[in-house]
Amino acid sequence: MLRFSLTQFRCQLRHYHQRRRSRRQLLTLDDRLLEDIGITRTQAQKEGCKPFWQHSTCKRGSYENC
């Protein structure tokens, strides 16, 4: 039986909110800043346009596979 936990639900909502905010901020970065973090404009747009509930397929520090 699946148990509902309000704490787990709130934690998941916080993760969703953080992911949404991060992706929206990624879309606002200029090319110089994107170069500093090691991704292209195309990669940033691909990640930034994902729905908040979808996890990134990129591993930290490894953006060439996106």
VENHU-V724557 format. One record per backbone hydrogen bond with DSSP energy under -1.0 kcal/mol. NH is the residue of the N-H (numbers start at 0). CO is the residue of the C=O. If there is no record, write none. Layout:
# VENHU-V724557
nh/co
NH/CO
NH/CO
This chain:
# VENHU-V724557
nh/co
8/4
9/5
10/6
11/7
12/8
13/9
14/10
15/11
16/12
17/13
18/14
19/15
20/16
21/17
22/18
23/19
24/20
25/21
26/22
27/24
33/29
34/30
35/31
36/32
38/33
43/39
44/40
45/41
46/42
47/43
48/44
49/46
53/50
61/58
65/62
